[in-house]
Amino acid sequence: MLQSAYYVAVAVLGPTVIVVNLPVLVTSGLLLKDGIEPRATYIILGNISLADLSTAVFLIGCAFYPAELRDKQFCAVCVGLIVSCTLCSMLSVCLLAVERYMYIVHGLEYGTWLRPFVVQTLVATTWLVSFFCGLFPVVVWPQYEESYPGSCNFIDGYREEAIESLMAIVSSAMIVVVVMYIIIYSTAKKAARASNQEAKMKMKSVFVVFLSASAFSLAWCPLLVAVFIFVFFCDSSDFCEDLRDSIDSPLPMLGFFNSVLNPMIYAWWHRPFADAARRLVCAANFRNKLRGQAVAEAQLTEERPHQDNPFY
């Protein structure tokens, strides 16, 4: 029953992730092409969308590939690609949290510390780390049986040491996200108290921060806890078999649902993204408006660095 529910979830969730992330990826490119600041934000947002979109594509392809044609190598590559893209999305969310911290808390040094080349290097590093930790172990040392029945499971493919390493990376990323957003929350709340005129914008930023940290944590914490219990405490009991089934099906789907929430939280509440998306449909009508907003935001940045924060 869980297996059938898994295929239904993939059939629904996969295309949804593609539909909501593809416009964000295209919009990020348009904003970067127009030179709209902060470019570092749009580079990372585009990378999150690319990672989530790639996860959905591999998830659909691997789930609906004929079971009778699957073998040990196919399962290893499929699971490795899905884990790698998912890990890259998590690390990119962590990178965005650090970038937001720099933008809001250290606005004066932001442009110096996070130049586009630096951010591009960090983004490339997230992909390298993700493939090294996600794809390399399962492809080089696959744990699947030679006569594999056709079900590509995460737990069965990795060595215990590789799973522990993945857990450590994901846990560290979640801790960084929560800590960074707590600091951002405190900074935004203090700024809201200091200026009544800007209180509404500051509190919107606080609300977005709360949603960001909550969605990321709630989506992936159950899977992380389940894997931790299975690796360190499980034997051959019925509970452990049920836990294995949960790790293979419903809990990853809960985590992948975060790929649907990411564009809504990080991008579509962001005014420049909304304008750029409309420009795809009505380019002539919005070109001048978008350029005018870019000039106004640039002038505002020079006068008061923190007030052009796109999350406010």
HELIX and SHEET records of a PDB file:
HELIX    1   1 LEU A    2  LYS A   33  1                                  32    
HELIX    2   2 ARG A   39  ALA A   63  1                                  25    
HELIX    3   3 ALA A   67  LEU A   69  5                                   3    
HELIX    4   4 LYS A   72  VAL A  105  1                                  34    
HELIX    5   5 GLY A  107  TRP A  113  1                                   7    
HELIX    6   6 PRO A  116  GLY A  134  1                                  19    
HELIX    7   7 PHE A  136  VAL A  140  1                                   5    
HELIX    8   8 PHE A  154  GLY A  157  1                                   4    
HELIX    9   9 GLU A  160  ALA A  194  1                                  35    
HELIX   10  10 ASN A  196  GLU A  198  5                                   3    
HELIX   11  11 ALA A  199  PHE A  233  1                                  35    
HELIX   12  12 ASP A  238  ASP A  248  1                                  11    
HELIX   13  13 PRO A  250  PHE A  256  1                                   7    
HELIX   14  14 ASN A  258  ASN A  262  1                                   5    
HELIX   15  15 PRO A  263  ALA A  267  3                                   5    
HELIX   16  16 ARG A  271  VAL A  281  1                                  11    
HELIX   17  17 ALA A  283  GLU A  303  1                                  21    
END                                                                             
